[in-house]
């Protein structure tokens, strides 16, 4: 999981709505950008006690809704389902802060990393 605020289902839906507004080829870029902005805003909020002036409170919903989004479609919309799946899969990826906001500690401190063939002991 990432250093963003713990997401709720509504956060994932909001990000999927923002992705649905984009051209399909830009969606991975926009998704990564929303995740980075939410994580950076959350870091700012934790460090300063104030919301980030641009990216808000550190939630994915706030980062997503500052963009143009479509009205929430029904789940019979295959394109919306693909966007929602992309968001959920992104939430399963390794910690975003390790790459983007310079978290303290190494990747090897994460659970399971020690047994990884890439870890250096």
N, CA, C and O atoms as a Tinker XYZ file with bonds, in Angstrom:
   484  protein
     1  N      0.841000   -1.183000    0.000000    73     2
     2  CA     0.000000    0.000000    0.000000    64     1     3
     3  C      0.878000    1.236000    0.000000    63     2     4     5
     4  O      2.071000    1.149000    0.294000    81     3
     5  N      0.326000    2.347000   -0.314000    73     3     6
     6  CA     1.082000    3.572000   -0.469000    64     5     7
     7  C      0.975000    4.470000    0.755000    63     6     8     9
     8  O      0.264000    4.145000    1.706000    81     7
     9  N      1.670000    5.586000    0.735000    73     7    10
    10  CA     1.669000    6.523000    1.854000    64     9    11
    11  C      0.493000    7.490000    1.799000    63    10    12    13
    12  O      0.395000    8.387000    2.637000    81    11
    13  N     -0.385000    7.325000    0.843000    73    11    14
    14  CA    -1.579000    8.155000    0.799000    64    13    15
    15  C     -2.485000    7.749000    1.951000    63    14    16    17
    16  O     -2.263000    6.731000    2.606000    81    15
    17  N     -3.496000    8.550000    2.183000    73    15    18
    18  CA    -4.476000    8.177000    3.192000    64    17    19
    19  C     -5.113000    6.869000    2.770000    63    18    20    21
    20  O     -5.260000    6.605000    1.576000    81    19
    21  N     -5.488000    6.059000    3.725000    73    19    22
    22  CA    -6.119000    4.780000    3.401000    64    21    23
    23  C     -7.358000    5.033000    2.558000    63    22    24    25
    24  O     -8.272000    5.737000    2.987000    81    23
    25  N     -7.393000    4.454000    1.349000    73    23    26
    26  CA    -8.499000    4.758000    0.447000    64    25    27
    27  C     -9.786000    4.030000    0.822000    63    26    28    29
    28  O     -9.774000    2.948000    1.409000    81    27
    29  N    -10.877000    4.661000    0.463000    73    27    30
    30  CA   -12.208000    4.076000    0.572000    64    29    31
    31  C    -12.670000    3.727000   -0.833000    63    30    32    33
    32  O    -12.038000    4.120000   -1.814000    81    31
    33  N    -13.761000    2.994000   -0.933000    73    31    34
    34  CA   -14.298000    2.638000   -2.241000    64    33    35
    35  C    -14.596000    3.901000   -3.056000    63    34    36    37
    36  O    -14.353000    3.934000   -4.262000    81    35
    37  N    -15.116000    4.927000   -2.402000    73    35    38
    38  CA   -15.422000    6.176000   -3.106000    64    37    39
    39  C    -14.198000    6.818000   -3.722000    63    38    40    41
    40  O    -14.298000    7.465000   -4.764000    81    39
    41  N    -13.030000    6.647000   -3.090000    73    39    42
    42  CA   -11.786000    7.174000   -3.657000    64    41    43
    43  C    -11.491000    6.487000   -4.988000    63    42    44    45
    44  O    -11.169000    7.144000   -5.978000    81    43
    45  N    -11.606000    5.154000   -5.000000    73    43    46
    46  CA   -11.337000    4.396000   -6.225000    64    45    47
    47  C    -12.315000    4.784000   -7.327000    63    46    48    49
    48  O    -11.924000    4.923000   -8.486000    81    47
    49  N    -13.578000    4.960000   -6.971000    73    47    50
    50  CA   -14.590000    5.353000   -7.957000    64    49    51
    51  C    -14.275000    6.745000   -8.504000    63    50    52    53
    52  O    -14.381000    6.971000   -9.709000    81    51
    53  N    -13.891000    7.670000   -7.641000    73    51    54
    54  CA   -13.565000    9.033000   -8.098000    64    53    55
    55  C    -12.390000    9.023000   -9.066000    63    54    56    57
    56  O    -12.421000    9.718000  -10.081000    81    55
    57  N    -11.364000    8.250000   -8.766000    73    55    58
    58  CA   -10.209000    8.169000   -9.668000    64    57    59
    59  C    -10.637000    7.540000  -10.992000    63    58    60    61
    60  O    -10.228000    8.007000  -12.055000    81    59
    61  N    -11.447000    6.496000  -10.944000    73    59    62
    62  CA   -11.928000    5.858000  -12.178000    64    61    63
    63  C    -12.741000    6.848000  -13.009000    63    62    64    65
    64  O    -12.647000    6.838000  -14.236000    81    63
    65  N    -13.529000    7.693000  -12.370000    73    63    66
    66  CA   -14.300000    8.720000  -13.087000    64    65    67
    67  C    -13.370000    9.720000  -13.767000    63    66    68    69
    68  O    -13.652000   10.176000  -14.876000    81    67
    69  N    -12.270000   10.060000  -13.114000    73    67    70
    70  CA   -11.297000   10.970000  -13.720000    64    69    71
    71  C    -10.610000   10.293000  -14.904000    63    70    72    73
    72  O    -10.383000   10.928000  -15.934000    81    71
    73  N    -10.278000    9.014000  -14.765000    73    71    74
    74  CA    -9.624000    8.290000  -15.855000    64    73    75
    75  C    -10.547000    8.150000  -17.052000    63    74    76    77
    76  O    -10.105000    8.239000  -18.198000    81    75
    77  N    -11.817000    7.932000  -16.791000    73    75    78
    78  CA   -12.790000    7.754000  -17.872000    64    77    79
    79  C    -12.884000    9.012000  -18.727000    63    78    80    81
    80  O    -13.229000    8.939000  -19.907000    81    79
    81  N    -12.584000   10.145000  -18.148000    73    79    82
    82  CA   -12.626000   11.425000  -18.869000    64    81    83
    83  C    -11.439000   11.551000  -19.840000    63    82    84    85
    84  O    -11.495000   12.334000  -20.788000    81    83
    85  N    -10.381000   10.788000  -19.604000    73    83    86
    86  CA    -9.145000   10.899000  -20.400000    64    85    87
    87  C     -9.170000    9.966000  -21.601000    63    86    88    89
    88  O     -9.925000    8.996000  -21.650000    81    87
    89  N     -8.324000   10.292000  -22.560000    73    87    90
    90  CA    -8.091000    9.360000  -23.660000    64    89    91
    91  C     -7.469000    8.095000  -23.081000    63    90    92    93
    92  O     -6.693000    8.161000  -22.127000    81    91
    93  N     -7.798000    6.974000  -23.641000    73    91    94
    94  CA    -7.348000    5.684000  -23.103000    64    93    95
    95  C     -5.827000    5.610000  -22.968000    63    94    96    97
    96  O     -5.326000    5.067000  -21.984000    81    95
    97  N     -5.091000    6.141000  -23.932000    73    95    98
    98  CA    -3.635000    6.071000  -23.897000    64    97    99
    99  C     -3.003000    6.912000  -22.793000    63    98   100   101
   100  O     -1.868000    6.648000  -22.396000    81    99
   101  N     -3.713000    7.917000  -22.292000    73    99   102
   102  CA    -3.191000    8.784000  -21.232000    64   101   103
   103  C     -3.535000    8.288000  -19.835000    63   102   104   105
   104  O     -2.993000    8.793000  -18.852000    81   103
   105  N     -4.417000    7.318000  -19.732000    73   103   106
   106  CA    -4.913000    6.886000  -18.429000    64   105   107
   107  C     -3.821000    6.415000  -17.473000    63   106   108   109
   108  O     -3.856000    6.794000  -16.303000    81   107
   109  N     -2.858000    5.612000  -17.906000    73   107   110
   110  CA    -1.812000    5.198000  -16.950000    64   109   111
   111  C     -1.027000    6.388000  -16.393000    63   110   112   113
   112  O     -0.692000    6.413000  -15.208000    81   111
   113  N     -0.735000    7.365000  -17.241000    73   111   114
   114  CA    -0.023000    8.567000  -16.808000    64   113   115
   115  C     -0.856000    9.349000  -15.795000    63   114   116   117
   116  O     -0.351000    9.753000  -14.748000    81   115
   117  N     -2.128000    9.559000  -16.109000    73   115   118
   118  CA    -3.014000   10.325000  -15.218000    64   117   119
   119  C     -3.196000    9.586000  -13.896000    63   118   120   121
   120  O     -3.189000   10.212000  -12.837000    81   119
   121  N     -3.356000    8.284000  -13.941000    73   119   122
   122  CA    -3.492000    7.492000  -12.713000    64   121   123
   123  C     -2.257000    7.651000  -11.833000    63   122   124   125
   124  O     -2.378000    7.899000  -10.633000    81   123
   125  N     -1.080000    7.510000  -12.417000    73   123   126
   126  CA     0.156000    7.668000  -11.634000    64   125   127
   127  C      0.261000    9.073000  -11.056000    63   126   128   129
   128  O      0.720000    9.250000   -9.927000    81   127
   129  N     -0.160000   10.068000  -11.821000    73   127   130
   130  CA    -0.091000   11.446000  -11.349000    64   129   131
   131  C     -1.046000   11.677000  -10.183000    63   130   132   133
   132  O     -0.683000   12.343000   -9.213000    81   131
   133  N     -2.250000   11.142000  -10.261000    73   131   134
   134  CA    -3.209000   11.282000   -9.158000    64   133   135
   135  C     -2.653000   10.625000   -7.897000    63   134   136   137
   136  O     -2.738000   11.193000   -6.808000    81   135
   137  N     -2.091000    9.440000   -8.042000    73   135   138
   138  CA    -1.513000    8.740000   -6.880000    64   137   139
   139  C     -0.379000    9.549000   -6.264000    63   138   140   141
   140  O     -0.307000    9.683000   -5.043000    81   139
   141  N      0.514000   10.093000   -7.103000    73   139   142
   142  CA     1.631000   10.902000   -6.597000    64   141   143
   143  C      1.121000   12.140000   -5.868000    63   142   144   145
   144  O      1.591000   12.465000   -4.777000    81   143
   145  N      0.158000   12.825000   -6.474000    73   143   146
   146  CA    -0.351000   14.047000   -5.868000    64   145   147
   147  C     -1.008000   13.764000   -4.513000    63   146   148   149
   148  O     -0.815000   14.514000   -3.557000    81   147
   149  N     -1.775000   12.693000   -4.438000    73   147   150
   150  CA    -2.425000   12.345000   -3.173000    64   149   151
   151  C     -1.379000   12.000000   -2.112000    63   150   152   153
   152  O     -1.504000   12.412000   -0.959000    81   151
   153  N     -0.370000   11.260000   -2.492000    73   151   154
   154  CA     0.677000   10.894000   -1.534000    64   153   155
   155  C      1.459000   12.122000   -1.072000    63   154   156   157
   156  O      1.746000   12.270000    0.116000    81   155
   157  N      1.795000   12.979000   -1.993000    73   155   158
   158  CA     2.531000   14.196000   -1.619000    64   157   159
   159  C      1.679000   15.106000   -0.739000    63   158   160   161
   160  O      2.181000   15.710000    0.208000    81   159
   161  N      0.391000   15.202000   -1.056000    73   159   162
   162  CA    -0.507000   16.019000   -0.236000    64   161   163
   163  C     -0.635000   15.430000    1.164000    63   162   164   165
   164  O     -0.669000   16.165000    2.150000    81   163
   165  N     -0.703000   14.125000    1.249000    73   163   166
   166  CA    -0.794000   13.484000    2.565000    64   165   167
   167  C      0.482000   13.716000    3.361000    63   166   168   169
   168  O      0.431000   13.983000    4.561000    81   167
   169  N      1.620000   13.615000    2.696000    73   167   170
   170  CA     2.901000   13.885000    3.368000    64   169   171
   171  C      2.912000   15.329000    3.889000    63   170   172   173
   172  O      3.304000   15.583000    5.028000    81   171
   173  N      2.477000   16.266000    3.044000    73   171   174
   174  CA     2.432000   17.679000    3.427000    64   173   175
   175  C      1.513000   17.875000    4.639000    63   174   176   177
   176  O      1.855000   18.598000    5.575000    81   175
   177  N      0.360000   17.232000    4.613000    73   175   178
   178  CA    -0.599000   17.350000    5.713000    64   177   179
   179  C     -0.015000   16.801000    7.012000    63   178   180   181
   180  O     -0.179000   17.401000    8.074000    81   179
   181  N      0.667000   15.661000    6.925000    73   179   182
   182  CA     1.279000   15.067000    8.125000    64   181   183
   183  C      2.406000   15.939000    8.660000    63   182   184   185
   184  O      2.550000   16.080000    9.874000    81   183
   185  N      3.209000   16.528000    7.771000    73   183   186
   186  CA     4.364000   17.323000    8.176000    64   185   187
   187  C      3.991000   18.703000    8.706000    63   186   188   189
   188  O      4.599000   19.197000    9.656000    81   187
   189  N      2.983000   19.326000    8.084000    73   187   190
   190  CA     2.658000   20.714000    8.427000    64   189   191
   191  C      1.370000   20.866000    9.231000    63   190   192   193
   192  O      1.148000   21.900000    9.860000    81   191
   193  N      0.529000   19.845000    9.212000    73   191   194
   194  CA    -0.769000   19.941000    9.869000    64   193   195
   195  C     -1.797000   20.689000    9.040000    63   194   196   197
   196  O     -2.917000   20.919000    9.498000    81   195
   197  N     -1.425000   21.072000    7.819000    73   195   198
   198  CA    -2.336000   21.812000    6.939000    64   197   199
   199  C     -2.490000   21.066000    5.613000    63   198   200   201
   200  O     -1.602000   20.323000    5.194000    81   199
   201  N     -3.622000   21.278000    4.972000    73   199   202
   202  CA    -3.832000   20.686000    3.657000    64   201   203
   203  C     -2.861000   21.298000    2.660000    63   202   204   205
   204  O     -2.476000   22.460000    2.794000    81   203
   205  N     -2.468000   20.525000    1.668000    73   203   206
   206  CA    -1.634000   21.034000    0.594000    64   205   207
   207  C     -2.447000   22.074000   -0.179000    63   206   208   209
   208  O     -3.622000   21.837000   -0.459000    81   207
   209  N     -1.853000   23.220000   -0.532000    73   207   210
   210  CA    -2.626000   24.285000   -1.183000    64   209   211
   211  C     -3.187000   23.913000   -2.557000    63   210   212   213
   212  O     -4.154000   24.526000   -3.009000    81   211
   213  N     -2.608000   22.933000   -3.218000    73   211   214
   214  CA    -3.101000   22.533000   -4.541000    64   213   215
   215  C     -3.773000   21.170000   -4.492000    63   214   216   217
   216  O     -4.859000   20.997000   -5.046000    81   215
   217  N     -3.146000   20.200000   -3.837000    73   215   218
   218  CA    -3.590000   18.809000   -3.905000    64   217   219
   219  C     -4.487000   18.390000   -2.750000    63   218   220   221
   220  O     -4.978000   17.261000   -2.736000    81   219
   221  N     -4.711000   19.264000   -1.791000    73   219   222
   222  CA    -5.714000   18.985000   -0.771000    64   221   223
   223  C     -5.262000   18.152000    0.407000    63   222   224   225
   224  O     -4.139000   18.293000    0.890000    81   223
   225  N     -6.148000   17.280000    0.865000    73   223   226
   226  CA    -5.996000   16.583000    2.138000    64   225   227
   227  C     -5.230000   15.265000    2.070000    63   226   228   229
   228  O     -5.013000   14.629000    3.102000    81   227
   229  N     -4.823000   14.850000    0.895000    73   227   230
   230  CA    -4.083000   13.604000    0.764000    64   229   231
   231  C     -4.938000   12.415000    0.380000    63   230   232   233
   232  O     -4.430000   11.301000    0.254000    81   231
   233  N     -6.229000   12.636000    0.190000    73   231   234
   234  CA    -7.089000   11.531000   -0.235000    64   233   235
   235  C     -7.058000   11.417000   -1.756000    63   234   236   237
   236  O     -6.846000   12.400000   -2.466000    81   235
   237  N     -7.272000   10.211000   -2.230000    73   235   238
   238  CA    -7.343000   10.001000   -3.675000    64   237   239
   239  C     -8.542000   10.727000   -4.272000    63   238   240   241
   240  O     -8.475000   11.233000   -5.392000    81   239
   241  N     -9.639000   10.777000   -3.519000    73   239   242
   242  CA   -10.825000   11.452000   -4.033000    64   241   243
   243  C    -10.541000   12.930000   -4.296000    63   242   244   245
   244  O    -10.914000   13.462000   -5.341000    81   243
   245  N     -9.886000   13.582000   -3.352000    73   243   246
   246  CA    -9.583000   15.001000   -3.531000    64   245   247
   247  C     -8.661000   15.209000   -4.727000    63   246   248   249
   248  O     -8.868000   16.131000   -5.517000    81   247
   249  N     -7.655000   14.368000   -4.864000    73   247   250
   250  CA    -6.737000   14.483000   -6.002000    64   249   251
   251  C     -7.468000   14.232000   -7.320000    63   250   252   253
   252  O     -7.178000   14.888000   -8.320000    81   251
   253  N     -8.402000   13.299000   -7.331000    73   251   254
   254  CA    -9.131000   12.982000   -8.564000    64   253   255
   255  C    -10.141000   14.065000   -8.915000    63   254   256   257
   256  O    -10.260000   14.451000  -10.078000    81   255
   257  N    -10.870000   14.556000   -7.916000    73   255   258
   258  CA   -11.970000   15.480000   -8.192000    64   257   259
   259  C    -11.513000   16.907000   -8.502000    63   258   260   261
   260  O    -12.333000   17.761000   -8.838000    81   259
   261  N    -10.222000   17.164000   -8.392000    73   259   262
   262  CA    -9.739000   18.478000   -8.815000    64   261   263
   263  C     -9.585000   18.532000  -10.334000    63   262   264   265
   264  O     -9.248000   19.569000  -10.904000    81   263
   265  N     -9.837000   17.399000  -10.968000    73   263   266
   266  CA    -9.822000   17.295000  -12.427000    64   265   267
   267  C    -11.263000   17.228000  -12.939000    63   266   268   269
   268  O    -12.220000   17.167000  -12.168000    81   267
   269  N    -11.373000   17.243000  -14.233000    73   267   270
   270  CA   -12.671000   17.031000  -14.854000    64   269   271
   271  C    -13.008000   15.539000  -14.741000    63   270   272   273
   272  O    -12.192000   14.688000  -15.096000    81   271
   273  N    -14.187000   15.233000  -14.256000    73   271   274
   274  CA   -14.604000   13.836000  -14.127000    64   273   275
   275  C    -15.981000   13.669000  -14.773000    63   274   276   277
   276  O    -16.742000   14.628000  -14.902000    81   275
   277  N    -16.277000   12.457000  -15.169000    73   275   278
   278  CA   -17.607000   12.160000  -15.708000    64   277   279
   279  C    -18.535000   11.831000  -14.544000    63   278   280   281
   280  O    -18.085000   11.493000  -13.449000    81   279
   281  N    -19.834000   11.936000  -14.799000    73   279   282
   282  CA   -20.794000   11.465000  -13.805000    64   281   283
   283  C    -20.557000    9.973000  -13.596000    63   282   284   285
   284  O    -20.125000    9.274000  -14.513000    81   283
   285  N    -20.835000    9.494000  -12.407000    73   283   286
   286  CA   -20.570000    8.094000  -12.101000    64   285   287
   287  C    -21.455000    7.187000  -12.954000    63   286   288   289
   288  O    -22.679000    7.220000  -12.837000    81   287
   289  N    -20.829000    6.371000  -13.816000    73   287   290
   290  CA   -21.619000    5.459000  -14.644000    64   289   291
   291  C    -22.009000    4.206000  -13.851000    63   290   292   293
   292  O    -21.513000    3.958000  -12.752000    81   291
   293  N    -22.891000    3.447000  -14.435000    73   291   294
   294  CA   -23.253000    2.161000  -13.847000    64   293   295
   295  C    -22.166000    1.140000  -14.158000    63   294   296   297
   296  O    -21.339000    1.348000  -15.046000    81   295
   297  N    -22.177000    0.056000  -13.431000    73   295   298
   298  CA   -21.153000   -0.968000  -13.632000    64   297   299
   299  C    -21.347000   -1.780000  -14.910000    63   298   300   301
   300  O    -20.535000   -2.654000  -15.212000    81   299
   301  N    -22.411000   -1.503000  -15.662000    73   299   302
   302  CA   -22.547000   -2.170000  -16.956000    64   301   303
   303  C    -21.707000   -1.477000  -18.029000    63   302   304   305
   304  O    -21.671000   -1.923000  -19.176000    81   303
   305  N    -21.029000   -0.382000  -17.655000    73   303   306
   306  CA   -20.144000    0.342000  -18.564000    64   305   307
   307  C    -18.765000   -0.310000  -18.509000    63   306   308   309
   308  O    -18.035000   -0.160000  -17.530000    81   307
   309  N    -18.419000   -1.037000  -19.574000    73   307   310
   310  CA   -17.168000   -1.807000  -19.592000    64   309   311
   311  C    -15.942000   -0.908000  -19.471000    63   310   312   313
   312  O    -14.965000   -1.291000  -18.827000    81   311
   313  N    -15.971000    0.269000  -20.068000    73   311   314
   314  CA   -14.829000    1.184000  -19.993000    64   313   315
   315  C    -14.627000    1.661000  -18.548000    63   314   316   317
   316  O    -13.495000    1.747000  -18.072000    81   315
   317  N    -15.725000    1.969000  -17.860000    73   315   318
   318  CA   -15.642000    2.360000  -16.451000    64   317   319
   319  C    -15.078000    1.213000  -15.608000    63   318   320   321
   320  O    -14.244000    1.441000  -14.733000    81   319
   321  N    -15.524000   -0.003000  -15.864000    73   319   322
   322  CA   -14.997000   -1.159000  -15.115000    64   321   323
   323  C    -13.497000   -1.307000  -15.330000    63   322   324   325
   324  O    -12.767000   -1.608000  -14.386000    81   323
   325  N    -13.026000   -1.097000  -16.566000    73   323   326
   326  CA   -11.581000   -1.194000  -16.842000    64   325   327
   327  C    -10.817000   -0.115000  -16.062000    63   326   328   329
   328  O     -9.744000   -0.379000  -15.520000    81   327
   329  N    -11.371000    1.092000  -16.010000    73   327   330
   330  CA   -10.724000    2.165000  -15.246000    64   329   331
   331  C    -10.697000    1.821000  -13.761000    63   330   332   333
   332  O     -9.679000    2.021000  -13.099000    81   331
   333  N    -11.793000    1.311000  -13.238000    73   331   334
   334  CA   -11.865000    0.942000  -11.830000    64   333   335
   335  C    -10.882000   -0.189000  -11.511000    63   334   336   337
   336  O    -10.231000   -0.172000  -10.467000    81   335
   337  N    -10.781000   -1.149000  -12.393000    73   335   338
   338  CA    -9.818000   -2.242000  -12.206000    64   337   339
   339  C     -8.394000   -1.694000  -12.209000    63   338   340   341
   340  O     -7.572000   -2.124000  -11.399000    81   339
   341  N     -8.087000   -0.757000  -13.101000    73   339   342
   342  CA    -6.744000   -0.158000  -13.147000    64   341   343
   343  C     -6.420000    0.524000  -11.824000    63   342   344   345
   344  O     -5.300000    0.412000  -11.325000    81   343
   345  N     -7.392000    1.230000  -11.254000    73   343   346
   346  CA    -7.177000    1.895000   -9.965000    64   345   347
   347  C     -6.918000    0.859000   -8.883000    63   346   348   349
   348  O     -5.967000    0.996000   -8.113000    81   347
   349  N     -7.745000   -0.167000   -8.815000    73   347   350
   350  CA    -7.587000   -1.194000   -7.778000    64   349   351
   351  C     -6.254000   -1.922000   -7.916000    63   350   352   353
   352  O     -5.611000   -2.237000   -6.914000    81   351
   353  N     -5.841000   -2.189000   -9.144000    73   351   354
   354  CA    -4.541000   -2.832000   -9.346000    64   353   355
   355  C     -3.403000   -1.909000   -8.926000    63   354   356   357
   356  O     -2.408000   -2.366000   -8.363000    81   355
   357  N     -3.542000   -0.620000   -9.194000    73   355   358
   358  CA    -2.501000    0.339000   -8.794000    64   357   359
   359  C     -2.366000    0.386000   -7.276000    63   358   360   361
   360  O     -1.267000    0.579000   -6.755000    81   359
   361  N     -3.465000    0.212000   -6.575000    73   359   362
   362  CA    -3.408000    0.232000   -5.109000    64   361   363
   363  C     -2.682000   -0.977000   -4.540000    63   362   364   365
   364  O     -2.272000   -0.970000   -3.380000    81   363
   365  N     -2.522000   -2.019000   -5.357000    73   363   366
   366  CA    -1.778000   -3.205000   -4.931000    64   365   367
   367  C     -0.287000   -3.113000   -5.220000    63   366   368   369
   368  O      0.474000   -3.996000   -4.824000    81   367
   369  N      0.139000   -2.060000   -5.905000    73   367   370
   370  CA     1.544000   -1.918000   -6.284000    64   369   371
   371  C      2.398000   -1.520000   -5.078000    63   370   372   373
   372  O      1.877000   -1.037000   -4.073000    81   371
   373  N      3.724000   -1.727000   -5.187000    73   371   374
   374  CA     4.617000   -1.318000   -4.095000    64   373   375
   375  C      4.436000    0.144000   -3.742000    63   374   376   377
   376  O      3.907000    0.932000   -4.525000    81   375
   377  N      4.874000    0.479000   -2.582000    73   375   378
   378  CA     4.658000    1.808000   -2.009000    64   377   379
   379  C      5.127000    2.919000   -2.921000    63   378   380   381
   380  O      6.287000    2.960000   -3.331000    81   379
   381  N      4.214000    3.819000   -3.233000    73   379   382
   382  CA     4.505000    4.938000   -4.132000    64   381   383
   383  C      5.547000    5.866000   -3.526000    63   382   384   385
   384  O      6.386000    6.398000   -4.253000    81   383
   385  N      5.515000    6.074000   -2.207000    73   383   386
   386  CA     6.426000    7.049000   -1.612000    64   385   387
   387  C      7.884000    6.636000   -1.757000    63   386   388   389
   388  O      8.759000    7.501000   -1.721000    81   387
   389  N      8.178000    5.350000   -1.919000    73   387   390
   390  CA     9.560000    4.923000   -2.073000    64   389   391
   391  C     10.203000    5.566000   -3.297000    63   390   392   393
   392  O     11.402000    5.844000   -3.301000    81   391
   393  N      9.417000    5.797000   -4.318000    73   391   394
   394  CA     9.948000    6.358000   -5.551000    64   393   395
   395  C      9.745000    7.866000   -5.646000    63   394   396   397
   396  O     10.548000    8.559000   -6.271000    81   395
   397  N      8.680000    8.379000   -5.033000    73   395   398
   398  CA     8.279000    9.736000   -5.361000    64   397   399
   399  C      8.439000   10.770000   -4.265000    63   398   400   401
   400  O      8.589000   11.951000   -4.579000    81   399
   401  N      8.415000   10.396000   -3.015000    73   399   402
   402  CA     8.534000   11.434000   -1.998000    64   401   403
   403  C      9.654000   11.153000   -1.010000    63   402   404   405
   404  O      9.710000   11.757000    0.062000    81   403
   405  N     10.543000   10.237000   -1.368000    73   403   406
   406  CA    11.742000   10.037000   -0.577000    64   405   407
   407  C     11.487000    9.592000    0.847000    63   406   408   409
   408  O     11.951000   10.224000    1.796000    81   407
   409  N     10.756000    8.514000    0.994000    73   407   410
   410  CA    10.475000    7.999000    2.327000    64   409   411
   411  C     11.764000    7.553000    3.000000    63   410   412   413
   412  O     12.711000    7.132000    2.337000    81   411
   413  N     11.787000    7.647000    4.301000    73   411   414
   414  CA    12.937000    7.198000    5.076000    64   413   415
   415  C     12.933000    5.683000    5.090000    63   414   416   417
   416  O     11.873000    5.065000    5.186000    81   415
   417  N     14.091000    5.087000    4.995000    73   415   418
   418  CA    14.186000    3.630000    5.028000    64   417   419
   419  C     14.351000    3.081000    3.632000    63   418   420   421
   420  O     14.172000    3.785000    2.638000    81   419
   421  N     14.695000    1.811000    3.580000    73   419   422
   422  CA    14.910000    1.195000    2.282000    64   421   423
   423  C     13.748000    0.297000    1.943000    63   422   424   425
   424  O     12.925000   -0.038000    2.795000    81   423
   425  N     13.693000   -0.082000    0.695000    73   423   426
   426  CA    12.665000   -1.009000    0.249000    64   425   427
   427  C     12.815000   -2.351000    0.957000    63   426   428   429
   428  O     11.825000   -3.062000    1.128000    81   427
   429  N     14.013000   -2.709000    1.367000    73   427   430
   430  CA    14.213000   -4.000000    2.014000    64   429   431
   431  C     13.573000   -4.062000    3.390000    63   430   432   433
   432  O     13.487000   -5.139000    3.980000    81   431
   433  N     13.120000   -2.921000    3.918000    73   431   434
   434  CA    12.453000   -2.950000    5.211000    64   433   435
   435  C     11.002000   -3.384000    5.084000    63   434   436   437
   436  O     10.358000   -3.660000    6.096000    81   435
   437  N     10.467000   -3.451000    3.867000    73   435   438
   438  CA     9.090000   -3.896000    3.675000    64   437   439
   439  C      9.003000   -5.395000    3.887000    63   438   440   441
   440  O      9.944000   -6.132000    3.592000    81   439
   441  N      7.878000   -5.833000    4.396000    73   439   442
   442  CA     7.647000   -7.260000    4.604000    64   441   443
   443  C      7.773000   -7.988000    3.280000    63   442   444   445
   444  O      7.234000   -7.537000    2.269000    81   443
   445  N      8.468000   -9.092000    3.274000    73   443   446
   446  CA     8.623000   -9.905000    2.085000    64   445   447
   447  C      9.808000   -9.519000    1.227000    63   446   448   449
   448  O     10.215000  -10.302000    0.369000    81   447
   449  N     10.371000   -8.355000    1.422000    73   447   450
   450  CA    11.471000   -7.906000    0.575000    64   449   451
   451  C     12.749000   -8.683000    0.858000    63   450   452   453
   452  O     13.580000   -8.846000   -0.036000    81   451
   453  N     12.918000   -9.158000    2.070000    73   451   454
   454  CA    14.148000   -9.861000    2.426000    64   453   455
   455  C     14.305000  -11.133000    1.622000    63   454   456   457
   456  O     15.417000  -11.499000    1.241000    81   455
   457  N     13.196000  -11.811000    1.361000    73   455   458
   458  CA    13.286000  -13.039000    0.594000    64   457   459
   459  C     13.298000  -12.800000   -0.910000    63   458   460   461
   460  O     13.401000  -13.743000   -1.695000    81   459
   461  N     13.194000  -11.549000   -1.303000    73   459   462
   462  CA    13.186000  -11.209000   -2.718000    64   461   463
   463  C     14.562000  -11.416000   -3.318000    63   462   464   465
   464  O     15.566000  -11.105000   -2.677000    81   463
   465  N     14.630000  -11.939000   -4.542000    73   463   466
   466  CA    15.948000  -12.104000   -5.168000    64   465   467
   467  C     16.629000  -10.769000   -5.452000    63   466   468   469
   468  O     17.840000  -10.738000   -5.669000    81   467
   469  N     15.878000   -9.658000   -5.457000    73   467   470
   470  CA    16.476000   -8.364000   -5.718000    64   469   471
   471  C     17.046000   -7.719000   -4.456000    63   470   472   473
   472  O     17.811000   -6.759000   -4.555000    81   471
   473  N     16.693000   -8.221000   -3.280000    73   471   474
   474  CA    17.150000   -7.575000   -2.060000    64   473   475
   475  C     18.629000   -7.808000   -1.855000    63   474   476   477
   476  O     19.172000   -8.847000   -2.229000    81   475
   477  N     19.267000   -6.826000   -1.255000    73   475   478
   478  CA    20.686000   -6.899000   -0.976000    64   477   479
   479  C     20.855000   -6.968000    0.523000    63   478   480   481
   480  O     20.364000   -6.099000    1.242000    81   479
   481  N     21.536000   -7.979000    1.003000    73   479   482
   482  CA    21.722000   -8.156000    2.443000    64   481   483
   483  C     23.158000   -7.908000    2.823000    63   482   484
   484  O     23.512000   -8.010000    3.997000    81   483
